[in-house]
Amino acid sequence: MKLLDLCFGRSGDKGDAVNVGLIARDPGHYDWLRETVTAERVKEHFGPRVDGEVERFELPNLSALNFLLHGALGGGGTVSLKLDAQGKTYAAHLLRMDVPAPPETASSETASSEAA
């Protein structure tokens, strides 16, 4: 399953850092999101696109996580040779990360396929 199936995303930049927000489509999936999408997994997903640290901030009242990707823009918009030096596509890339289905989603999919 892709994060896109479970979350909305938004990204932007400030200097050489990219900010990526993930918002659970279903607030009931927030705890699963918090346990599954760690700063380490996000750093691994972006690989060499992010040279620095990845910080994660939790926003439970919004059912959201916010990631700050340091060293992701080759110095930032005015000095970088990267194609997306403003970080606008980083949320789209993160939403394509493969994740295991939340437990209640997996069991409802199994029940649906058994009924068919």
N, C-alpha and C positions, 0 to 999 in steps of 0.2 A: 504494500500500500504506500502511497505517496502522502507527504504532509499536506499537499494541495487538497486532498480529499477531506481533511479534518480542520484545516486552518485557513485564515486569510493572512496575507503578508503585506508589509510596506517597508520600503527602505529609502535611505538617503545618506548624505555624507556631511562631514565636517572636517576639512583638512584632509588628513591621510587616514581617517577612520570612517567605517561604514556602520550605520545604525540599521539593524533589521528587527522589525517587530513581527511576532506571530500571535494571532488571536484565534483561540479555539472557536470553531463554528458552533459547537455545542458546549456550553459552559460545564456540562458534566464530564467533558474530556480534559479539563484543565489539569487535574492531578496526574493523569496519564501523560499529558504533554510535558509537565514539569519533570516527571521521572524519566521520560524517554529522550527528550531533546536537551542534552547537556551541552555545556560550553565545549567540552572535549569532542563530542560528536559533531558539533557545528564546525569546529576547527578542522577536524578530519575530513568532513564533507567538502570544504572549500580548498583543502590541500594547499598547494603553493600560491594560491591567489591571496592568502592572508599570511603575511610575514610575521605579524606580532601576535599578541595575546588576544583571546576571545573572552570577553566578560559577559555574564548573563545576569539580568535583573528580572525579578518576578513581580508581576502585577496581578495578584489574585482577584482584586475587585473588577478587573477587566477581562479575566480569564486569558491573560496574555503573558508572553515572555518577550523581553527586549534584549537583543545581543549587540554588543559593541565590538566590532572587528577592527583591531588596531593594525596599522601597516598594510592596509588592503588596497590602497589606491596609488601606490608608486609615488607618493609625495603629495597627491591631491590634484584637483582639476587643472590648475594653471601650470603645473610643472610635469605632469605625468604623461607618459607615452602610451598608457593603457587605453584600450578602446572605450571602456566605461569608467572614466576617471571620476564620475560623480556618484557611483554606487547605486544607480537606479534599478539595475537588473539583479541585484544581489538577493532580494526577497524572492524573485521568480526562481532563482537557482536553488535557494534553500527549500522552497515549497516542493521541489522535485526530489528531495531526499527520501530514500526508502526507509520506512519505519514499520514495525509490527503493528497489526491492528489492535486497537483497544480491546480488552477482553469482552465487553458487552457487544461490541461490533462484530467480533469474530463469532460469538455464539449465535447472534441473530442471523448472520450470513449462513451459518451451518444449518440452522432451523429452516431458513428459506429454501435452501437447496434440497433439504430432505423432504420438504413438503411438495416440491415440484416433481 
